[in-house]
Amino acid sequence: VFHGRILAQRLVGQETRYEVEVKTPYRHRFPLVSREYLWVPNTCGCPPLREGGEYLLMARRHVNHEHTLNRILLQDGGYARPWTPREGRLVREAARHC
């Protein structure tokens, strides 16, 4: 889970690749750097992410069996919601209770 700002987007085959500025990582099982690529299948029911918009994102690290592909993936079960200060407070509170 992290707070990120969409810097750019590019359609690549059946997916959209978003360049994201990671503003605040909240809970993560893998390290995040200040800029990441977020991949979203074009079949995802997620809300569209717009350039310049800030979102609270819950994605997962996807590594294929050959370990040749290692990326952050937002899939149908993922979470993408416009970021607000309230969202940030709720995530910080939830992280403290875990």
KEKE-3310 file (N, C-alpha, C; in steps of 0.2 Angstrom, whole numbers, plus 5000, padded with zeros to 4 digits):
npx = (5004:5003:5005:5004:5009:5003:5014:5016:5009:5008:5002:5005:5004:4992:4991:4992:5005:5010:5020:5025:5027:5032:5026:5023:5026:5016:5012:5021:5028:5038:5053:5051:5055:5059:5053:5042:5036:5020:5009:4995:4982:4972:4960:4956:4945:4948:4947:4950:4967:4973:4985:4995:4987:4984:4985:4979:4986:4985:4994:5003:5018:5023:5031:5037:5038:5050:5058:5061:5054:5049:5039:5027:5010:4994:4980:4963:4958:4965:4968:4963:4962:4957:4968:4967:4970:4963:4962:4976:4977:4969:4975:4988:4984:4978:4990:4997:4990:4993)
npy = (4994:5011:5029:5037:5047:5049:5050:5048:5039:5024:5014:4997:4984:4973:4980:4994:5004:5013:5027:5030:5042:5038:5043:5041:5026:5014:5001:4988:4973:4972:4981:4998:5011:5028:5031:5021:5008:5005:4992:4989:4978:4980:4975:4977:4981:4993:5010:5023:5029:5045:5056:5066:5064:5059:5045:5032:5017:4999:4987:4972:4963:4956:4942:4931:4914:4911:4920:4931:4942:4955:4965:4978:4976:4980:4973:4965:4963:4972:4989:5005:5021:5038:5049:5056:5067:5061:5048:5045:5046:5036:5024:5025:5023:5010:5003:5005:4996:4984)
npz = (5000:4995:4994:4979:4965:4949:4935:4921:4908:4898:4884:4883:4874:4880:4892:4903:4907:4920:4926:4941:4955:4970:4984:4998:5006:5014:5019:5015:5007:4999:4994:4989:4978:4974:4962:4952:4941:4937:4933:4924:4919:4904:4906:4918:4931:4938:4944:4931:4930:4931:4924:4934:4945:4962:4971:4982:4983:4981:4978:4970:4970:4956:4950:4938:4934:4929:4934:4927:4925:4935:4943:4948:4950:4947:4949:4946:4959:4966:4973:4970:4974:4974:4982:4998:5012:5022:5019:5020:5034:5039:5034:5040:5053:5053:5050:5061:5070:5066)
capx = (5000:5007:5002:5008:5007:5004:5018:5015:5006:5009:4999:5010:5000:4986:4992:4994:5011:5010:5026:5022:5031:5030:5026:5023:5025:5013:5013:5024:5031:5044:5055:5049:5060:5055:5049:5041:5031:5014:5006:4987:4979:4967:4953:4955:4939:4950:4946:4956:4972:4975:4992:4995:4982:4987:4980:4981:4987:4987:4996:5007:5024:5022:5037:5035:5041:5057:5061:5064:5049:5048:5035:5022:5004:4987:4975:4956:4958:4969:4964:4966:4957:4960:4971:4965:4973:4959:4965:4982:4976:4966:4981:4993:4981:4978:4996:4999:4987:4994)
capy = (5000:5017:5035:5039:5052:5047:5055:5047:5032:5022:5008:4992:4978:4973:4983:5001:5005:5020:5029:5033:5044:5035:5048:5038:5019:5013:4994:4985:4967:4973:4988:5003:5016:5034:5031:5014:5007:5001:4989:4988:4975:4984:4972:4978:4986:4998:5017:5025:5033:5051:5059:5071:5062:5056:5039:5027:5011:4993:4982:4967:4962:4950:4939:4925:4907:4911:4926:4936:4948:4957:4971:4980:4974:4982:4968:4966:4963:4978:4994:5012:5026:5045:5050:5062:5067:5057:5041:5044:5045:5029:5019:5025:5020:5003:5000:5004:4991:4977)
capz = (5000:4995:4991:4973:4960:4942:4931:4914:4906:4891:4883:4881:4872:4883:4898:4903:4911:4923:4930:4948:4960:4977:4989:5005:5007:5021:5021:5009:5008:4995:4994:4984:4976:4973:4956:4950:4936:4940:4927:4925:4913:4902:4907:4925:4933:4942:4941:4927:4934:4927:4925:4939:4950:4967:4973:4987:4978:4984:4972:4973:4966:4952:4948:4934:4936:4927:4937:4922:4925:4942:4942:4952:4946:4950:4946:4948:4966:4969:4976:4968:4976:4974:4988:5002:5018:5026:5017:5023:5041:5040:5032:5046:5059:5052:5050:5068:5074:5064)
cpx = (5004:5003:5007:5005:5008:5008:5017:5011:5007:5006:5004:5006:4994:4986:4993:5000:5011:5017:5023:5028:5028:5031:5027:5021:5022:5015:5016:5028:5038:5046:5053:5054:5056:5051:5048:5036:5026:5010:4999:4985:4973:4960:4952:4949:4941:4948:4952:4960:4974:4982:4991:4991:4986:4982:4983:4981:4988:4988:5001:5013:5023:5029:5035:5039:5048:5061:5064:5059:5047:5045:5030:5015:4998:4982:4968:4955:4961:4964:4967:4960:4960:4962:4968:4969:4969:4961:4971:4982:4974:4971:4986:4990:4980:4985:4999:4996:4988:5001)
cpy = (5006:5023:5037:5044:5049:5052:5054:5040:5031:5015:5003:4986:4978:4976:4990:5001:5013:5021:5033:5036:5042:5040:5046:5030:5018:5006:4991:4978:4967:4980:4992:5008:5022:5035:5023:5014:5003:4999:4987:4984:4979:4981:4973:4983:4991:5005:5019:5030:5039:5054:5065:5070:5059:5051:5035:5020:5004:4988:4977:4966:4955:4948:4932:4919:4907:4916:4931:4943:4949:4964:4972:4980:4976:4978:4969:4967:4968:4984:5001:5017:5033:5046:5057:5062:5062:5049:5040:5042:5038:5024:5019:5022:5013:5000:5000:4999:4984:4974)
cpz = (5000:4992:4985:4969:4953:4938:4924:4914:4899:4890:4880:4880:4876:4890:4898:4909:4914:4927:4936:4952:4967:4982:4996:5005:5014:5023:5015:5011:5003:4995:4988:4984:4975:4967:4954:4944:4939:4933:4929:4919:4911:4903:4915:4926:4937:4939:4937:4931:4929:4929:4929:4945:4956:4970:4979:4983:4983:4979:4975:4968:4962:4949:4944:4936:4934:4930:4933:4922:4933:4941:4947:4948:4950:4946:4948:4955:4970:4971:4973:4970:4976:4981:4991:5008:5023:5025:5020:5031:5043:5039:5038:5052:5059:5052:5057:5072:5071:5067)
residu = (VAL:PHE:HIS:GLY:ARG:ILE:LEU:ALA:GLN:ARG:LEU:VAL:GLY:GLN:GLU:THR:ARG:TYR:GLU:VAL:GLU:VAL:LYS:THR:PRO:TYR:ARG:HIS:ARG:PHE:PRO:LEU:VAL:SER:ARG:GLU:TYR:LEU:TRP:VAL:PRO:ASN:THR:CYS:GLY:CYS:PRO:PRO:LEU:ARG:GLU:GLY:GLY:GLU:TYR:LEU:LEU:MET:ALA:ARG:ARG:HIS:VAL:ASN:HIS:GLU:HIS:THR:LEU:ASN:ARG:ILE:LEU:LEU:GLN:ASP:GLY:GLY:TYR:ALA:ARG:PRO:TRP:THR:PRO:ARG:GLU:GLY:ARG:LEU:VAL:ARG:GLU:ALA:ALA:ARG:HIS:CYS)
# end
